[in-house]
Amino acid sequence: MKYKDFEKVMSQKRMNRYLTACNGDTRKAMTLYRYNLQLSQEVFTIISCFEVALRNAIDTQITSVLGAEWLKNSVMQGGIFTSRNTLKSYDIIMHAYNKLLSNGSYSHSKLLAEMEFGV
């Protein structure tokens, strides 16, 4: 692929940093961009696995204290995420809970899997 076509797809602004790093060598800039994509994929895989492991470890600890349905109960009246300070978490959990409930596939593990890392 010609650099100009590559740049048109990826954007000049995005490619400028690669061009600069490669002293204007367009072939090297495209190669560097591809290496960056490969590295990003590898890092994303590691982060995804860490996220699942962390979420499961947190779930194990909280389940031992609050019970097997702690996540669902957290958004029910009087739950730990029903205060004004935790509205974003409440919305994320409730949205996922309602989605699973409406398609008849609710389970605690499915609800847990729907959680974003920020919750």
MDAnalysis code that builds the backbone (N, CA, C; Angstrom):
import MDAnalysis as mda
import numpy as np

u = mda.Universe.empty(357, n_residues=119, atom_resindex=np.repeat(np.arange(119), 3), trajectory=True)
u.add_TopologyAttr("name", ["N", "CA", "C"] * 119)
u.add_TopologyAttr("resid", np.arange(1, 120))
u.add_TopologyAttr("resname", ["MET", "LYS", "TYR", "LYS", "ASP", "PHE", "GLU", "LYS", "VAL", "MET", "SER", "GLN", "LYS", "ARG", "MET", "ASN", "ARG", "TYR", "LEU", "THR", "ALA", "CYS", "ASN", "GLY", "ASP", "THR", "ARG", "LYS", "ALA", "MET", "THR", "LEU", "TYR", "ARG", "TYR", "ASN", "LEU", "GLN", "LEU", "SER", "GLN", "GLU", "VAL", "PHE", "THR", "ILE", "ILE", "SER", "CYS", "PHE", "GLU", "VAL", "ALA", "LEU", "ARG", "ASN", "ALA", "ILE", "ASP", "THR", "GLN", "ILE", "THR", "SER", "VAL", "LEU", "GLY", "ALA", "GLU", "TRP", "LEU", "LYS", "ASN", "SER", "VAL", "MET", "GLN", "GLY", "GLY", "ILE", "PHE", "THR", "SER", "ARG", "ASN", "THR", "LEU", "LYS", "SER", "TYR", "ASP", "ILE", "ILE", "MET", "HIS", "ALA", "TYR", "ASN", "LYS", "LEU", "LEU", "SER", "ASN", "GLY", "SER", "TYR", "SER", "HIS", "SER", "LYS", "LEU", "LEU", "ALA", "GLU", "MET", "GLU", "PHE", "GLY", "VAL"])
u.atoms.positions = np.array([
    [0.844, -1.169, 0.000],
    [0.000, 0.000, 0.000],
    [0.894, 1.237, 0.000],
    [0.496, 2.202, -0.763],
    [1.232, 3.462, -0.806],
    [0.964, 4.249, 0.472],
    [1.987, 4.984, 0.890],
    [1.879, 5.720, 2.144],
    [0.699, 6.687, 2.130],
    [0.504, 7.407, 1.047],
    [-0.579, 8.398, 0.982],
    [-1.933, 7.734, 1.199],
    [-2.112, 6.522, 0.668],
    [-3.359, 5.779, 0.891],
    [-3.477, 5.363, 2.357],
    [-2.372, 4.894, 2.900],
    [-2.322, 4.491, 4.305],
    [-2.657, 5.678, 5.204],
    [-2.044, 6.804, 4.909],
    [-2.257, 8.020, 5.692],
    [-3.703, 8.504, 5.562],
    [-4.273, 8.356, 4.396],
    [-5.658, 8.775, 4.172],
    [-6.606, 7.969, 5.071],
    [-6.330, 6.693, 5.201],
    [-7.168, 5.827, 6.024],
    [-6.928, 6.076, 7.514],
    [-5.680, 6.175, 7.912],
    [-5.324, 6.303, 9.324],
    [-5.354, 7.745, 9.830],
    [-5.197, 8.681, 8.985],
    [-5.199, 10.135, 9.215],
    [-3.770, 10.672, 9.313],
    [-3.617, 11.848, 8.771],
    [-2.308, 12.497, 8.779],
    [-1.866, 12.801, 10.210],
    [-2.814, 13.260, 11.006],
    [-2.481, 13.609, 12.385],
    [-1.929, 12.395, 13.139],
    [-2.558, 11.246, 12.969],
    [-2.103, 10.037, 13.645],
    [-0.732, 9.600, 13.135],
    [-0.530, 9.692, 11.845],
    [0.708, 9.187, 11.249],
    [1.895, 10.125, 11.430],
    [1.646, 11.393, 11.741],
    [2.746, 12.354, 11.901],
    [3.753, 11.920, 12.958],
    [3.281, 11.368, 14.067],
    [4.212, 10.949, 15.128],
    [5.106, 9.802, 14.655],
    [4.571, 8.925, 13.799],
    [5.367, 7.809, 13.278],
    [6.369, 8.303, 12.235],
    [5.918, 9.238, 11.406],
    [6.829, 9.847, 10.427],
    [7.982, 10.555, 11.120],
    [7.665, 11.283, 12.155],
    [8.694, 11.995, 12.906],
    [9.686, 11.015, 13.526],
    [9.165, 9.945, 14.117],
    [10.024, 8.942, 14.758],
    [10.923, 8.239, 13.746],
    [10.458, 8.197, 12.487],
    [11.224, 7.497, 11.439],
    [11.926, 8.470, 10.498],
    [12.102, 9.705, 10.942],
    [12.798, 10.733, 10.154],
    [12.235, 10.874, 8.745],
    [10.919, 10.812, 8.625],
    [10.276, 11.022, 7.334],
    [10.224, 9.810, 6.429],
    [10.752, 8.684, 6.843],
    [10.734, 7.462, 6.024],
    [9.340, 6.843, 6.104],
    [8.583, 6.970, 5.035],
    [7.189, 6.533, 5.040],
    [7.054, 5.020, 5.196],
    [7.938, 4.259, 4.588],
    [7.879, 2.795, 4.709],
    [8.098, 2.366, 6.169],
    [9.102, 2.968, 6.801],
    [9.373, 2.656, 8.201],
    [8.216, 3.118, 9.095],
    [7.624, 4.245, 8.765],
    [6.496, 4.762, 9.552],
    [5.313, 3.791, 9.507],
    [5.021, 3.255, 8.334],
    [3.938, 2.271, 8.230],
    [4.273, 1.001, 9.002],
    [5.515, 0.577, 8.921],
    [5.956, -0.620, 9.650],
    [5.862, -0.388, 11.150],
    [6.308, 0.774, 11.602],
    [6.239, 1.108, 13.020],
    [4.790, 1.133, 13.497],
    [3.898, 1.657, 12.681],
    [2.482, 1.687, 13.034],
    [1.951, 0.260, 13.200],
    [2.303, -0.614, 12.280],
    [1.866, -2.013, 12.372],
    [2.433, -2.691, 13.620],
    [3.686, -2.414, 13.953],
    [4.276, -2.958, 15.183],
    [3.509, -2.467, 16.410],
    [3.132, -1.204, 16.366],
    [2.363, -0.642, 17.472],
    [1.026, -1.364, 17.617],
    [0.377, -1.669, 16.510],
    [-0.884, -2.415, 16.563],
    [-0.679, -3.797, 17.175],
    [0.380, -4.475, 16.768],
    [0.660, -5.808, 17.311],
    [0.929, -5.746, 18.815],
    [1.708, -4.780, 19.225],
    [2.003, -4.609, 20.641],
    [0.727, -4.307, 21.427],
    [-0.113, -3.453, 20.871],
    [-1.376, -3.108, 21.523],
    [-2.253, -4.343, 21.704],
    [-2.295, -5.213, 20.708],
    [-3.082, -6.442, 20.813],
    [-2.555, -7.327, 21.942],
    [-1.243, -7.453, 22.036],
    [-0.649, -8.277, 23.093],
    [-0.956, -7.705, 24.473],
    [-0.805, -6.406, 24.623],
    [-1.055, -5.764, 25.907],
    [-2.538, -5.873, 26.266],
    [-3.408, -5.699, 25.285],
    [-4.848, -5.799, 25.536],
    [-5.210, -7.185, 26.054],
    [-4.604, -8.228, 25.499],
    [-4.860, -9.594, 25.954],
    [-4.471, -9.753, 27.417],
    [-3.306, -9.244, 27.780],
    [-2.840, -9.336, 29.167],
    [-3.777, -8.567, 30.095],
    [-4.162, -7.362, 29.694],
    [-5.061, -6.543, 30.516],
    [-6.418, -7.215, 30.660],
    [-6.927, -7.809, 29.597],
    [-8.219, -8.500, 29.649],
    [-8.185, -9.663, 30.626],
    [-7.122, -10.442, 30.585],
    [-6.988, -11.569, 31.522],
    [-6.875, -11.071, 32.959],
    [-6.116, -10.005, 33.162],
    [-5.991, -9.422, 34.494],
    [-7.345, -8.931, 34.991],
    [-8.108, -8.289, 34.116],
    [-9.415, -7.774, 34.497],
    [-10.334, -8.903, 34.960],
    [-10.368, -10.008, 34.219],
    [-11.209, -11.144, 34.601],
    [-10.758, -11.719, 35.942],
    [-9.451, -11.906, 36.103],
    [-8.923, -12.463, 37.352],
    [-9.233, -11.550, 38.537],
    [-9.054, -10.249, 38.360],
    [-9.329, -9.294, 39.430],
    [-10.812, -9.273, 39.770],
    [-11.653, -9.236, 38.755],
    [-13.105, -9.218, 38.968],
    [-13.540, -10.469, 39.731],
    [-12.987, -11.636, 39.354],
    [-13.346, -12.883, 40.035],
    [-12.853, -12.909, 41.477],
    [-11.666, -12.374, 41.705],
    [-11.136, -12.325, 43.070],
    [-11.976, -11.397, 43.946],
    [-12.360, -10.258, 43.405],
    [-13.220, -9.324, 44.138],
    [-14.562, -9.979, 44.435],
    [-15.119, -10.656, 43.430],
    [-16.405, -11.331, 43.605],
    [-16.315, -12.376, 44.711],
    [-15.264, -13.149, 44.733],
    [-15.100, -14.180, 45.768],
    [-15.104, -13.556, 47.154],
    [-14.376, -12.455, 47.313],
    [-14.298, -11.792, 48.617],
    [-15.636, -11.181, 49.020],
    [-16.272, -10.477, 48.100],
    [-17.538, -9.812, 48.436],
    [-18.640, -10.847, 48.655],
    [-18.634, -11.926, 47.886],
    [-19.632, -12.986, 48.068],
    [-19.541, -13.575, 49.470],
    [-18.343, -13.720, 49.975],
    [-18.180, -14.299, 51.310],
    [-18.759, -13.393, 52.401],
    [-18.870, -12.100, 52.103],
    [-19.397, -11.148, 53.087],
    [-20.872, -10.831, 52.842],
    [-21.234, -10.590, 51.562],
    [-22.586, -10.108, 51.246],
    [-23.504, -11.161, 50.616],
    [-22.971, -12.328, 50.301],
    [-23.812, -13.391, 49.750],
    [-23.703, -13.517, 48.241],
    [-24.273, -14.614, 47.742],
    [-24.121, -15.001, 46.338],
    [-24.768, -14.031, 45.344],
    [-25.752, -13.283, 45.778],
    [-26.436, -12.341, 44.876],
    [-26.088, -10.893, 45.200],
    [-24.904, -10.665, 45.720],
    [-24.520, -9.329, 46.170],
    [-24.607, -8.283, 45.075],
    [-24.262, -8.638, 43.848],
    [-24.244, -7.636, 42.781],
    [-25.657, -7.211, 42.421],
    [-26.552, -8.164, 42.261],
    [-27.958, -7.832, 41.994],
    [-28.538, -7.048, 43.167],
    [-28.281, -7.521, 44.382],
    [-28.815, -6.859, 45.575],
    [-28.263, -5.451, 45.752],
    [-27.097, -5.191, 45.197],
    [-26.472, -3.880, 45.360],
    [-27.245, -2.759, 44.686],
    [-28.098, -3.097, 43.719],
    [-28.879, -2.067, 43.020],
    [-30.360, -2.106, 43.391],
    [-30.722, -3.008, 44.282],
    [-32.094, -3.044, 44.775],
    [-32.232, -2.030, 45.900],
    [-33.466, -1.707, 46.274],
    [-33.697, -0.695, 47.299],
    [-32.852, -0.968, 48.537],
    [-32.088, 0.044, 48.950],
    [-31.222, -0.071, 50.111],
    [-29.876, -0.717, 49.822],
    [-29.610, -1.052, 48.540],
    [-28.355, -1.684, 48.158],
    [-27.175, -0.732, 48.236],
    [-25.984, -1.298, 48.184],
    [-24.779, -0.481, 48.374],
    [-24.510, 0.505, 47.237],
    [-25.127, 0.300, 46.070],
    [-24.931, 1.233, 44.960],
    [-26.153, 2.111, 44.687],
    [-27.016, 2.273, 45.682],
    [-28.212, 3.096, 45.471],
    [-28.063, 4.515, 45.998],
    [-26.880, 4.871, 46.448],
    [-26.680, 6.243, 46.935],
    [-26.322, 7.162, 45.764],
    [-26.465, 8.425, 45.990],
    [-26.176, 9.435, 44.964],
    [-24.713, 9.388, 44.524],
    [-23.815, 9.002, 45.419],
    [-22.379, 8.966, 45.128],
    [-21.972, 7.826, 44.202],
    [-22.825, 6.839, 44.047],
    [-22.479, 5.668, 43.232],
    [-23.434, 5.503, 42.051],
    [-23.970, 6.597, 41.579],
    [-24.982, 6.564, 40.523],
    [-24.483, 5.925, 39.225],
    [-23.256, 6.211, 38.847],
    [-22.730, 5.632, 37.601],
    [-22.638, 4.108, 37.700],
    [-22.118, 3.609, 38.809],
    [-22.052, 2.158, 39.006],
    [-23.451, 1.557, 39.041],
    [-24.354, 2.227, 39.718],
    [-25.749, 1.778, 39.780],
    [-26.326, 1.636, 38.365],
    [-26.142, 2.661, 37.543],
    [-26.683, 2.637, 36.183],
    [-26.097, 1.487, 35.359],
    [-24.794, 1.260, 35.471],
    [-24.140, 0.189, 34.711],
    [-24.681, -1.174, 35.146],
    [-24.746, -1.390, 36.450],
    [-25.225, -2.673, 36.972],
    [-26.694, -2.884, 36.617],
    [-27.508, -1.864, 36.827],
    [-28.945, -1.988, 36.559],
    [-29.218, -2.238, 35.078],
    [-28.494, -1.566, 34.218],
    [-28.658, -1.775, 32.776],
    [-28.345, -3.222, 32.406],
    [-27.239, -3.727, 32.915],
    [-26.847, -5.111, 32.627],
    [-27.850, -6.089, 33.229],
    [-28.286, -5.830, 34.436],
    [-29.262, -6.706, 35.103],
    [-30.563, -6.759, 34.308],
    [-31.074, -5.594, 33.923],
    [-32.331, -5.552, 33.161],
    [-32.205, -6.247, 31.809],
    [-31.065, -6.087, 31.160],
    [-30.829, -6.748, 29.876],
    [-30.865, -8.269, 30.036],
    [-30.171, -8.772, 31.024],
    [-30.137, -10.212, 31.264],
    [-31.507, -10.736, 31.688],
    [-32.189, -9.971, 32.498],
    [-33.515, -10.367, 32.965],
    [-34.507, -10.422, 31.808],
    [-34.434, -9.416, 30.922],
    [-35.389, -9.352, 29.807],
    [-35.206, -10.475, 28.793],
    [-33.995, -10.974, 28.645],
    [-33.819, -12.088, 27.698],
    [-33.779, -13.442, 28.407],
    [-34.121, -13.438, 29.689],
    [-34.265, -14.680, 30.432],
    [-32.972, -15.419, 30.704],
    [-31.868, -14.704, 30.723],
    [-30.593, -15.386, 30.920],
    [-29.831, -14.901, 32.150],
    [-30.555, -14.318, 33.117],
    [-29.862, -13.794, 34.294],
    [-29.214, -14.911, 35.115],
    [-28.002, -14.659, 35.517],
    [-27.324, -15.404, 36.568],
    [-26.293, -14.448, 37.154],
    [-25.875, -14.722, 38.362],
    [-24.884, -13.841, 38.980],
    [-23.608, -13.779, 38.137],
    [-23.156, -14.931, 37.655],
    [-21.909, -14.949, 36.883],
    [-22.047, -14.170, 35.580],
    [-23.216, -14.220, 34.939],
    [-23.409, -13.431, 33.713],
    [-23.459, -11.943, 34.028],
    [-24.091, -11.595, 35.127],
    [-24.127, -10.189, 35.521],
    [-22.722, -9.694, 35.830],
    [-21.969, -10.497, 36.532],
    [-20.590, -10.130, 36.850],
    [-19.773, -9.931, 35.579],
    [-19.957, -10.813, 34.611],
    [-19.206, -10.725, 33.348],
    [-19.562, -9.468, 32.562],
    [-20.732, -8.931, 32.766],
    [-21.168, -7.719, 32.056],
    [-20.556, -6.443, 32.628],
    [-19.967, -6.533, 33.794],
    [-19.454, -5.329, 34.455],
    [-18.239, -4.757, 33.757],
    [-18.243, -3.438, 33.668],
    [-17.093, -2.724, 33.141],
    [-16.032, -2.671, 34.226],
    [-14.800, -2.494, 33.828],
    [-13.703, -2.478, 34.778],
    [-13.885, -1.395, 35.834],
    [-14.483, -0.284, 35.473],
    [-14.651, 0.835, 36.394],
    [-15.590, 0.580, 37.548],
    [-16.498, -0.383, 37.419],
    [-17.421, -0.679, 38.502],
    [-16.642, -1.302, 39.623],
])
